[in-house]
């Protein structure tokens, strides 16, 4: 792989990761040696500084991370605060319901239930503080699991998860015992209490 493509690949990996990454991990992902990756990282850092880019490369105890420059911290906080206070979309409510009733769950579980990629929706809920990472599941690949937070309970006026309305399957079971019928095909988001101001 030519030098320019290595630089582009390293940028892509750092951007996608978000977290600090060891050069050895980057080298393994790109099937090259660590020494070459370290050279690429130093070149990228110098290039960002020379061009006055809005992003920079931080070196944290041997790991590297892409980050915004400190002088833009105020604007970034304002942007994120605005985004955090936007109302929940139907997709976000759906993901939130899946997590609330099945937690802890992995992103792949959420996507299996919904049938679509849910990474951006999960990230949005994390930013709003409605869900949080809840460790790793004892499954192949040890995927990160997600669970609801105290912010979720306060937002929907709940004191505990036990106050969540029963799922429609549970309602159907109770109705069957009483000789009644219940409507089918209920959206899981419909089971959440009304949303307060986020």
N, CA, C and O of each residue as an XYZ file, in Angstrom:
792
protein
N       0.851     -1.202      0.000
C       0.000      0.000      0.000
C       0.883      1.246      0.000
O       1.771      1.360      0.845
N       0.665      2.176     -0.918
C       1.477      3.381     -0.994
C       1.229      4.279      0.207
O       0.216      4.177      0.899
N       2.219      5.183      0.429
C       2.208      6.009      1.640
C       0.917      6.810      1.802
O       0.357      6.855      2.897
N       0.437      7.443      0.729
C      -0.777      8.260      0.823
C      -1.993      7.430      1.225
O      -2.846      7.887      1.986
N      -2.062      6.194      0.700
C      -3.182      5.339      1.059
C      -3.080      4.893      2.508
O      -4.103      4.735      3.175
N      -1.862      4.684      3.010
C      -1.697      4.359      4.423
C      -2.191      5.510      5.285
O      -2.872      5.292      6.288
N      -1.852      6.729      4.900
C      -2.293      7.894      5.674
C      -3.808      7.978      5.686
O      -4.413      8.209      6.732
N      -4.422      7.792      4.528
C      -5.884      7.838      4.450
C      -6.503      6.728      5.285
O      -7.512      6.938      5.958
N      -5.893      5.542      5.240
C      -6.431      4.410      5.993
C      -6.314      4.641      7.494
O      -7.238      4.338      8.248
N      -5.171      5.180      7.926
C      -4.976      5.461      9.359
C      -5.982      6.509      9.825
O      -6.558      6.378     10.905
N      -6.198      7.547      9.018
C      -7.205      8.562      9.352
C      -8.576      7.928      9.531
O      -9.287      8.210     10.496
N      -8.934      7.065      8.582
C     -10.253      6.421      8.634
C     -10.403      5.567      9.887
O     -11.452      5.585     10.531
N      -9.363      4.825     10.232
C      -9.434      3.954     11.403
C      -9.533      4.760     12.693
O     -10.311      4.413     13.582
N      -8.758      5.822     12.804
C      -8.811      6.657     14.007
C     -10.165      7.349     14.138
O     -10.720      7.445     15.233
N     -10.688      7.825     13.019
C     -11.996      8.494     13.024
C     -13.092      7.512     13.432
O     -13.957      7.845     14.243
N     -13.055      6.301     12.870
C     -14.094      5.317     13.158
C     -14.014      4.823     14.592
O     -15.038      4.533     15.210
N     -12.806      4.725     15.120
C     -12.645      4.208     16.484
C     -13.177      5.188     17.521
O     -13.950      4.815     18.403
N     -12.753      6.450     17.407
C     -13.158      7.438     18.403
C     -12.331      7.363     19.669
O     -12.031      8.394     20.270
N     -11.958      6.166     20.086
C     -11.156      5.958     21.289
C      -9.675      5.882     20.933
O      -9.332      5.653     19.773
N      -8.787      6.072     21.918
C      -7.347      5.934     21.648
C      -7.014      4.532     21.138
O      -7.550      3.538     21.630
N      -6.129      4.464     20.151
C      -5.767      3.198     19.522
C      -4.250      3.031     19.555
O      -3.512      3.989     19.321
N      -3.793      1.837     19.841
C      -2.364      1.551     19.833
C      -1.876      1.381     18.400
O      -2.596      0.835     17.565
N      -0.651      1.845     18.101
C      -0.110      1.671     16.748
C      -0.104      0.208     16.311
O      -0.287     -0.093     15.131
N       0.105     -0.695     17.259
C       0.122     -2.117     16.921
C      -1.230     -2.577     16.374
O      -1.291     -3.420     15.479
N      -2.308     -2.017     16.919
C      -3.643     -2.378     16.435
C      -3.865     -1.862     15.016
O      -4.450     -2.546     14.177
N      -3.389     -0.649     14.762
C      -3.512     -0.083     13.418
C      -2.693     -0.895     12.419
O      -3.146     -1.177     11.309
N      -1.476     -1.266     12.831
C      -0.613     -2.049     11.945
C      -1.238     -3.401     11.625
O      -1.170     -3.878     10.492
N      -1.847     -4.007     12.636
C      -2.485     -5.310     12.417
C      -3.668     -5.183     11.464
O      -3.859     -6.028     10.589
N      -4.459     -4.129     11.635
C      -5.631     -3.937     10.780
C      -5.234     -3.660      9.332
O      -5.965     -4.005      8.403
N      -4.067     -3.032      9.145
C      -3.629     -2.661      7.796
C      -2.574     -3.615      7.246
O      -2.034     -3.391      6.163
N      -2.281     -4.674      7.989
C      -1.334     -5.712      7.543
C       0.033     -5.115      7.190
O       0.591     -5.375      6.124
N       0.550     -4.310      8.118
C       1.875     -3.736      7.918
C       2.601     -3.722      9.256
O       2.077     -4.226     10.249
N       3.801     -3.150      9.293
C       4.578     -3.155     10.536
C       4.313     -1.891     11.343
O       3.931     -0.853     10.803
N       4.524     -2.005     12.638
C       4.224     -0.912     13.564
C       5.091      0.309     13.297
O       4.621      1.438     13.437
N       6.348      0.107     12.917
C       7.258      1.218     12.678
C       6.726      2.132     11.570
O       6.807      3.356     11.680
N       6.188      1.544     10.515
C       5.639      2.354      9.422
C       4.414      3.130      9.889
O       4.241      4.292      9.524
N       3.571      2.503     10.686
C       2.376      3.189     11.201
C       2.767      4.346     12.101
O       2.147      5.407     12.045
N       3.782      4.160     12.927
C       4.232      5.256     13.797
C       4.711      6.443     12.967
O       4.466      7.595     13.324
N       5.395      6.161     11.859
C       5.829      7.231     10.979
C       4.661      7.966     10.358
O       4.680      9.192     10.251
N       3.642      7.223      9.947
C       2.446      7.830      9.363
C       1.735      8.707     10.392
O       1.274      9.799     10.061
N       1.643      8.242     11.623
C       0.982      9.004     12.684
C       1.705     10.323     12.944
O       1.065     11.364     13.096
N       3.027     10.283     12.994
C       3.796     11.504     13.209
C       3.613     12.470     12.045
O       3.499     13.678     12.254
N       3.584     11.951     10.830
C       3.367     12.792      9.655
C       1.992     13.456      9.686
O       1.856     14.640      9.379
N       0.981     12.681     10.059
C      -0.375     13.236     10.132
C      -0.467     14.322     11.191
O      -1.074     15.368     10.959
N       0.133     14.081     12.353
C       0.086     15.081     13.414
C       0.759     16.387     12.965
O       0.232     17.475     13.192
N       1.920     16.263     12.330
C       2.633     17.450     11.851
C       1.831     18.164     10.764
O       1.790     19.394     10.725
N       1.199     17.399      9.891
C       0.398     17.992      8.811
C      -0.795     18.753      9.364
O      -1.078     19.863      8.912
N      -1.508     18.174     10.343
C      -2.654     18.854     10.950
C      -2.221     20.160     11.613
O      -2.901     21.180     11.499
N      -1.075     20.116     12.310
C      -0.582     21.315     12.996
C      -0.154     22.382     11.985
O      -0.442     23.564     12.171
N       0.521     21.974     10.932
C       1.037     22.908      9.934
C      -0.103     23.601      9.173
O      -0.022     24.787      8.853
N      -1.152     22.843      8.896
C      -2.268     23.386      8.121
C      -3.315     24.083      8.993
O      -4.268     24.660      8.470
N      -3.144     24.034     10.306
C      -4.107     24.672     11.199
C      -5.477     24.033     11.135
O      -6.493     24.721     11.224
N      -5.510     22.711     10.981
C      -6.781     22.000     10.870
C      -7.561     22.050     12.191
O      -6.992     22.275     13.259
N      -8.861     21.837     12.087
C      -9.710     21.844     13.282
C      -9.570     20.591     14.120
O     -10.030     20.546     15.261
N      -8.938     19.575     13.561
C      -8.689     18.339     14.301
C      -7.190     18.190     14.537
O      -6.370     18.801     13.852
N      -6.860     17.372     15.508
C      -5.457     17.112     15.819
C      -5.323     15.650     16.234
O      -6.319     14.968     16.475
N      -4.089     15.183     16.315
C      -3.820     13.828     16.799
C      -3.185     13.932     18.173
O      -2.173     14.610     18.353
N      -3.783     13.258     19.135
C      -3.255     13.219     20.495
C      -2.556     11.889     20.725
O      -3.017     10.841     20.273
N      -1.426     11.952     21.443
C      -0.732     10.735     21.833
C      -0.897     10.568     23.335
O      -0.401     11.376     24.120
N      -1.593      9.518     23.723
C      -1.948      9.288     25.127
C      -1.369      7.961     25.584
O      -1.921      6.895     25.310
N      -0.227      8.047     26.299
C       0.433      6.851     26.820
C       0.648      5.795     25.733
O       0.344      4.617     25.921
N       1.174      6.240     24.603
C       1.487      5.313     23.529
C       0.338      5.026     22.584
O       0.532      4.373     21.558
N      -0.865      5.505     22.914
C      -2.019      5.324     22.037
C      -2.343      6.650     21.357
O      -2.025      7.721     21.875
N      -2.973      6.565     20.202
C      -3.270      7.743     19.406
C      -4.772      7.919     19.247
O      -5.519      6.950     19.108
N      -5.200      9.188     19.270
C      -6.619      9.490     19.138
C      -6.817     10.752     18.317
O      -6.083     11.728     18.468
N      -7.815     10.721     17.448
C      -8.193     11.920     16.703
C      -9.132     12.749     17.575
O     -10.068     12.216     18.171
N      -8.877     14.052     17.645
C      -9.682     14.906     18.524
C      -9.822     16.295     17.913
O      -9.060     16.680     17.026
N     -10.815     17.043     18.406
C     -10.974     18.438     18.008
C      -9.995     19.290     18.802
O      -9.633     18.945     19.927
N      -9.575     20.387     18.223
C      -8.645     21.265     18.928
C      -9.349     21.964     20.093
O     -10.526     22.311     20.001
N      -8.609     22.165     21.196
C      -9.207     22.723     22.418
C      -9.901     24.068     22.219
O     -10.879     24.360     22.908
N      -9.409     24.902     21.280
C     -10.004     26.235     21.113
C     -11.440     26.189     20.605
O     -12.152     27.192     20.656
N     -11.868     25.019     20.111
C     -13.238     24.897     19.617
C     -14.169     24.224     20.635
O     -15.318     23.908     20.324
N     -13.666     24.013     21.837
C     -14.430     23.280     22.857
C     -15.780     23.949     23.147
O     -16.797     23.265     23.263
N     -15.793     25.282     23.263
C     -17.036     25.981     23.578
C     -18.096     25.796     22.504
O     -19.261     25.540     22.808
N     -17.688     25.927     21.246
C     -18.634     25.754     20.144
C     -19.145     24.322     20.070
O     -20.319     24.081     19.789
N     -18.253     23.382     20.324
C     -18.644     21.966     20.291
C     -19.651     21.667     21.393
O     -20.639     20.970     21.161
N     -19.406     22.191     22.589
C     -20.337     21.977     23.692
C     -21.711     22.558     23.370
O     -22.734     21.951     23.687
N     -21.734     23.735     22.739
C     -23.008     24.352     22.369
C     -23.749     23.495     21.348
O     -24.962     23.307     21.447
N     -23.012     22.977     20.364
C     -23.617     22.129     19.340
C     -24.188     20.849     19.952
O     -25.309     20.447     19.641
N     -23.411     20.223     20.818
C     -23.860     18.974     21.423
C     -25.036     19.198     22.366
O     -25.924     18.352     22.479
N     -25.033     20.349     23.044
C     -26.159     20.662     23.936
C     -27.436     20.824     23.131
O     -28.502     20.365     23.543
N     -27.324     21.478     21.981
C     -28.494     21.644     21.103
C     -28.979     20.298     20.608
O     -30.179     20.022     20.598
N     -28.035     19.459     20.196
C     -28.397     18.141     19.690
C     -29.000     17.281     20.792
O     -29.916     16.495     20.552
N     -28.469     17.441     22.017
C     -28.944     16.633     23.141
C     -30.384     16.955     23.488
O     -31.117     16.092     23.972
N     -30.797     18.201     23.243
C     -32.141     18.627     23.637
C     -33.183     18.476     22.534
O     -34.340     18.855     22.720
N     -32.784     17.924     21.387
C     -33.767     17.708     20.334
C     -34.692     16.559     20.713
O     -34.259     15.629     21.394
N     -35.961     16.597     20.288
C     -36.905     15.528     20.628
C     -36.461     14.187     20.046
O     -35.722     14.130     19.062
N     -36.920     13.131     20.665
C     -36.591     11.786     20.194
C     -37.393     11.462     18.939
O     -38.592     11.732     18.867
N     -36.725     10.889     17.969
C     -37.381     10.460     16.736
C     -38.098      9.135     16.982
O     -37.833      8.471     17.984
N     -39.001      8.740     16.083
C     -39.643      7.417     16.210
C     -38.623      6.283     16.252
O     -38.803      5.310     16.985
N     -37.551      6.405     15.465
C     -36.511      5.368     15.473
C     -35.827      5.298     16.831
O     -35.540      4.208     17.327
N     -35.561      6.473     17.443
C     -34.916      6.496     18.753
C     -35.822      5.890     19.816
O     -35.356      5.145     20.678
N     -37.105      6.202     19.761
C     -38.058      5.609     20.710
C     -38.126      4.099     20.551
O     -38.254      3.367     21.533
N     -38.040      3.637     19.310
C     -38.091      2.197     19.057
C     -36.868      1.503     19.645
O     -36.993      0.473     20.308
N     -35.693      2.062     19.404
C     -34.461      1.487     19.951
C     -34.491      1.536     21.478
O     -34.088      0.583     22.145
N     -34.969      2.644     22.018
C     -35.042      2.797     23.463
C     -35.965      1.744     24.079
O     -35.660      1.195     25.138
N     -37.075      1.466     23.429
C     -38.002      0.445     23.923
C     -37.362     -0.940     23.884
O     -37.529     -1.730     24.814
N     -36.634     -1.234     22.813
C     -35.963     -2.540     22.701
C     -34.965     -2.713     23.833
O     -34.886     -3.780     24.442
N     -34.202     -1.660     24.113
C     -33.212     -1.739     25.184
C     -33.898     -1.854     26.542
O     -33.517     -2.678     27.374
N     -34.915     -1.019     26.756
C     -35.581     -0.997     28.062
C     -36.170     -2.352     28.436
O     -36.092     -2.766     29.593
N     -36.759     -3.042     27.465
C     -37.442     -4.300     27.762
C     -36.538     -5.529     27.673
O     -36.943     -6.617     28.082
N     -35.329     -5.376     27.151
C     -34.467     -6.541     26.974
C     -33.071     -6.379     27.561
O     -32.232     -7.265     27.401
N     -32.811     -5.285     28.226
C     -31.454     -4.978     28.665
C     -30.870     -6.024     29.630
O     -31.592     -6.686     30.376
N     -29.509     -6.144     29.582
C     -28.580     -5.485     28.664
C     -28.587     -6.166     27.294
O     -28.699     -7.388     27.206
N     -28.470     -5.385     26.246
C     -28.493     -5.934     24.889
C     -27.352     -5.354     24.064
O     -26.869     -4.257     24.344
N     -26.930     -6.088     23.055
C     -25.891     -5.616     22.147
C     -26.524     -4.850     20.992
O     -27.731     -4.938     20.767
N     -25.708     -4.104     20.267
C     -26.212     -3.380     19.110
C     -26.714     -4.345     18.044
O     -27.697     -4.061     17.359
N     -26.041     -5.491     17.901
C     -26.473     -6.461     16.891
C     -27.856     -7.006     17.217
O     -28.639     -7.289     16.309
N     -28.170     -7.158     18.512
C     -29.514     -7.605     18.910
C     -30.548     -6.560     18.498
O     -31.601     -6.895     17.956
N     -30.237     -5.295     18.759
C     -31.146     -4.212     18.393
C     -31.394     -4.219     16.891
O     -32.528     -4.067     16.437
N     -30.329     -4.397     16.132
C     -30.452     -4.370     14.677
C     -31.186     -5.603     14.148
O     -31.856     -5.528     13.118
N     -31.067     -6.733     14.843
C     -31.836     -7.914     14.448
C     -33.322     -7.672     14.638
O     -34.131     -8.057     13.794
N     -33.684     -7.040     15.734
C     -35.094     -6.768     16.013
C     -35.649     -5.750     15.019
O     -36.764     -5.911     14.523
N     -34.874     -4.703     14.727
C     -35.357     -3.627     13.854
C     -35.173     -3.938     12.379
O     -35.943     -3.473     11.539
N     -34.160     -4.721     12.068
C     -33.892     -5.037     10.676
C     -33.136     -3.966      9.920
O     -33.030     -4.038      8.696
N     -32.600     -2.957     10.630
C     -31.826     -1.887      9.989
C     -30.651     -1.518     10.888
O     -30.649     -1.810     12.084
N     -29.653     -0.871     10.289
C     -28.508     -0.393     11.057
C     -28.975      0.638     12.085
O     -29.733      1.552     11.761
N     -28.513      0.480     13.327
C     -28.983      1.357     14.403
C     -27.841      2.063     15.108
O     -28.035      2.608     16.195
N     -26.656      2.066     14.517
C     -25.489      2.628     15.192
C     -25.659      4.118     15.500
O     -25.327      4.555     16.601
N     -26.169      4.903     14.549
C     -26.327      6.336     14.789
C     -27.397      6.608     15.841
O     -27.269      7.539     16.635
N     -28.446      5.800     15.847
C     -29.515      5.982     16.840
C     -29.008      5.653     18.233
O     -29.308      6.364     19.192
N     -28.240      4.578     18.348
C     -27.653      4.204     19.638
C     -26.725      5.314     20.123
O     -26.745      5.670     21.301
N     -25.912      5.860     19.219
C     -24.996      6.935     19.581
C     -25.761      8.169     20.052
O     -25.340      8.839     20.995
N     -26.874      8.467     19.404
C     -27.706      9.603     19.798
C     -28.260      9.419     21.210
O     -28.272     10.357     22.007
N     -28.711      8.220     21.508
C     -29.245      7.937     22.844
C     -28.151      7.989     23.898
O     -28.400      8.412     25.027
N     -26.940      7.563     23.541
C     -25.807      7.673     24.462
C     -25.506      9.129     24.767
O     -25.260      9.487     25.918
N     -25.523      9.976     23.735
C     -25.251     11.403     23.919
C     -26.301     12.060     24.794
O     -25.981     12.954     25.577
N     -27.534     11.636     24.675
C     -28.604     12.187     25.494
C     -28.579     11.644     26.921
O     -29.289     12.150     27.790
N     -27.768     10.622     27.165
C     -27.673     10.053     28.507
C     -28.810      9.117     28.861
O     -28.962      8.738     30.023
N     -29.623      8.733     27.864
C     -30.760      7.849     28.126
C     -30.331      6.390     28.235
O     -31.007      5.585     28.875
N     -29.195      6.048     27.603
C     -28.644      4.703     27.731
C     -27.158      4.823     28.041
O     -26.567      5.894     27.901
N     -26.565      3.720     28.460
C     -25.140      3.698     28.760
C     -24.576      2.328     28.446
O     -25.317      1.350     28.344
N     -23.264      2.258     28.294
C     -22.620      0.967     28.108
C     -22.690      0.199     29.417
O     -22.452      0.751     30.491
N     -23.021     -1.087     29.311
C     -23.224     -1.896     30.519
C     -22.321     -3.124     30.508
O     -22.747     -4.224     30.857
N     -21.070     -2.923     30.105
C     -20.125     -4.034     30.082
C     -20.208     -4.815     28.786
O     -20.853     -4.394     27.826
N     -19.552     -5.947     28.776
C     -19.536     -6.800     27.584
C     -20.285     -8.097     27.858
O     -20.206     -8.658     28.951
N     -21.012     -8.564     26.845
C     -21.792     -9.781     26.973
C     -20.908    -11.009     26.782
O     -19.910    -10.956     26.063
N     -21.273    -12.103     27.422
C     -20.518    -13.344     27.307
C     -20.937    -14.075     26.044
O     -21.509    -15.164     26.092
N     -20.636    -13.440     24.898
C     -20.972    -13.970     23.580
C     -19.737    -13.874     22.697
O     -18.808    -13.140     23.033
N     -19.697    -14.590     21.582
C     -18.553    -14.487     20.682
C     -18.265    -13.040     20.295
O     -19.161    -12.297     19.895
N     -16.996    -12.657     20.423
C     -16.620    -11.282     20.138
C     -16.778    -10.342     21.321
O     -16.356     -9.188     21.252
N     -17.381    -10.819     22.408
C     -17.606    -10.017     23.615
C     -18.166     -8.634     23.269
O     -17.530     -7.622     23.564
N     -19.356     -8.579     22.642
C     -19.909     -7.280     22.231
C     -20.284     -6.411     23.425
O     -20.638     -6.910     24.493
N     -20.198     -5.103     23.218
C     -20.612     -4.145     24.247
C     -22.126     -4.196     24.382
O     -22.848     -4.246     23.386
N     -22.596     -4.185     25.620
C     -24.047     -4.186     25.856
C     -24.491     -2.794     26.296
O     -23.689     -1.972     26.742
N     -25.801     -2.556     26.154
C     -26.372     -1.261     26.516
C     -27.551     -1.452     27.454
O     -28.277     -2.443     27.375
N     -27.727     -0.485     28.340
C     -28.846     -0.507     29.282
C     -29.329      0.925     29.486
O     -28.616      1.879     29.176
N     -30.534      1.066     30.005
C     -31.066      2.402     30.259
C     -30.438      3.001     31.520
O     -29.818      2.293     32.314
N     -30.606      4.299     31.690
C     -29.999      5.020     32.802
C     -31.066      5.643     33.703
O     -32.264      5.535     33.439
N     -30.605      6.296     34.767
C     -31.519      7.040     35.630
C     -32.163      8.202     34.873
O     -33.292      8.594     35.169
N     -31.433      8.749     33.891
C     -31.998      9.827     33.067
C     -33.217      9.312     32.313
O     -34.213     10.023     32.178
N     -33.141      8.081     31.821
C     -34.281      7.465     31.146
C     -35.486      7.387     32.090
O     -36.603      7.734     31.707
N     -35.253      6.935     33.307
C     -36.352      6.818     34.270
C     -36.982      8.176     34.555
O     -38.206      8.309     34.573
N     -36.128      9.200     34.781
C     -36.651     10.538     35.075
C     -37.409     11.107     33.881
O     -38.464     11.722     34.039
N     -36.856     10.894     32.671
C     -37.476     11.442     31.467
C     -38.881     10.906     31.263
O     -39.774     11.644     30.848
N     -39.083      9.625     31.549
C     -40.379      9.001     31.303
C     -41.207      8.856     32.589
O     -42.214      8.147     32.606
N     -40.781      9.526     33.654
C     -41.569      9.562     34.880
C     -41.675      8.221     35.584
O     -42.722      7.899     36.145
N     -40.613      7.440     35.562
C     -40.615      6.122     36.206
C     -39.699      6.139     37.418
O     -38.677      6.825     37.419
N     -40.056      5.401     38.428
C     -39.171      5.267     39.584
C     -38.306      4.023     39.482
O     -37.265      3.934     40.133
N     -38.727      3.064     38.671
C     -37.942      1.860     38.430
C     -38.402      1.220     37.128
O     -39.455      1.567     36.592
N     -37.606      0.285     36.627
C     -37.963     -0.415     35.388
C     -39.201     -1.287     35.573
O     -39.860     -1.635     34.593
N     -39.523     -1.641     36.800
C     -40.704     -2.457     37.068
C     -41.990     -1.723     36.712
O     -43.041     -2.344     36.555
N     -41.905     -0.384     36.584
C     -43.092      0.399     36.249
C     -43.324      0.491     34.742
O     -44.298      1.101     34.300
N     -42.431     -0.112     33.949
C     -42.664     -0.118     32.500
C     -43.981     -0.825     32.200
O     -44.275     -1.846     32.821
N     -44.774     -0.317     31.275
C     -46.023     -1.002     30.908
C     -45.708     -2.391     30.369
O     -44.657     -2.586     29.758
N     -46.594     -3.358     30.583
C     -46.344     -4.705     30.060
C     -46.335     -4.695     28.538
O     -47.059     -3.929     27.904
N     -45.506     -5.557     27.965
C     -45.489     -5.703     26.513
C     -46.805     -6.276     26.034
O     -47.523     -6.913     26.805
N     -47.136     -6.054     24.753
C     -48.432     -6.511     24.246
C     -48.559     -8.027     24.307
O     -49.668     -8.551     24.408
N     -47.395     -8.760     24.245
C     -47.474    -10.219     24.370
C     -47.955    -10.607     25.764
O     -48.740    -11.539     25.935
N     -47.457     -9.859     26.762
C     -47.885    -10.119     28.136
C     -49.368     -9.769     28.302
O     -50.107    -10.456     29.007
N     -49.782     -8.697     27.643
C     -51.182     -8.289     27.725
C     -52.077     -9.343     27.080
O     -53.163     -9.646     27.572
N     -51.589     -9.898     25.954
C     -52.366    -10.928     25.274
C     -52.531    -12.161     26.153
O     -53.592    -12.784     26.185
N     -51.438    -12.505     26.878
C     -51.509    -13.668     27.756
C     -52.515    -13.462     28.866
O     -53.285    -14.363     29.200
N     -52.503    -12.239     29.449
C     -53.455    -11.952     30.520
C     -54.876    -11.935     29.984
O     -55.805    -12.399     30.646
N     -55.044    -11.389     28.765
C     -56.377    -11.315     28.178
C     -56.902    -12.709     27.840
O     -58.094    -12.983     27.977
N     -55.995    -13.588     27.397
C     -56.418    -14.950     27.060
C     -56.936    -15.676     28.287
O     -57.877    -16.466     28.203
N     -56.316    -15.405     29.429
C     -56.767    -16.040     30.666
C     -58.170    -15.575     31.031
O     -58.933    -16.302     31.668
N     -58.502    -14.343     30.616
C     -59.817    -13.801     30.934
C     -60.806    -14.022     29.786
O     -61.948    -13.566     29.845
N     -60.352    -14.738     28.728
C     -61.231    -15.004     27.592
C     -61.417    -13.807     26.699
O     -62.423    -13.699     25.999
N     -60.422    -12.875     26.715
C     -60.507    -11.689     25.890
C     -59.450    -11.770     24.804
O     -58.621    -12.680     24.814
N     -59.467    -10.833     23.870
C     -58.455    -10.744     22.828
C     -57.797     -9.385     22.892
O     -58.384     -8.415     23.372
N     -56.538     -9.324     22.390
C     -55.798     -8.063     22.375
C     -55.328     -7.791     20.971
O     -55.131     -8.734     20.206
N     -55.136     -6.531     20.594
C     -54.674     -6.203     19.246
C     -53.271     -6.720     19.007
O     -52.450     -6.768     19.924
N     -52.996     -7.111     17.756
C     -51.682     -7.626     17.390
C     -50.824     -6.508     16.814
O     -51.277     -5.379     16.624
N     -49.564     -6.861     16.541
C     -48.617     -5.995     15.845
C     -48.446     -4.638     16.531
O     -48.466     -3.605     15.862
N     -48.282     -4.628     17.823
C     -48.042     -3.385     18.529
C     -46.575     -3.025     18.441
O     -45.720     -3.885     18.653
N     -46.258     -1.767     18.132
C     -44.878     -1.317     18.082
C     -44.342     -1.274     19.501
O     -45.035     -0.788     20.395
N     -43.092     -1.782     19.749
C     -42.554     -1.757     21.106
C     -42.435     -0.354     21.662
O     -42.502     -0.169     22.877
N     -42.259      0.646     20.801
C     -42.151      2.022     21.298
C     -43.471      2.501     21.872
O     -43.486      3.418     22.694
N     -44.580      1.904     21.459
C     -45.884      2.307     21.984
C     -46.028      1.957     23.451
O     -46.889      2.509     24.137
N     -45.186      1.034     23.953
C     -45.296      0.604     25.345
C     -44.601      1.563     26.303
O     -44.787      1.460     27.516
N     -43.802      2.496     25.781
C     -43.154      3.452     26.652
C     -44.162      4.492     27.129
O     -45.100      4.829     26.408
N     -43.965      5.003     28.354
C     -44.821      6.095     28.830
C     -44.588      7.323     27.965
O     -43.604      7.376     27.227
N     -45.491      8.331     28.041
C     -45.295      9.555     27.260
C     -43.962     10.195     27.585
O     -43.513     10.191     28.731
N     -43.343     10.741     26.565
C     -42.013     11.349     26.734
C     -42.129     12.761     27.296
O     -42.873     13.585     26.765
N     -41.382     13.044     28.388
C     -41.290     14.395     28.909
C     -40.280     15.164     28.087
O     -39.759     14.637     27.104
N     -39.992     16.394     28.465
C     -39.003     17.197     27.741
C     -37.636     16.560     27.906
O     -37.200     16.286     29.024
N     -36.974     16.329     26.808
C     -35.639     15.708     26.832
C     -34.599     16.800     26.977
O     -33.403     16.511     27.020
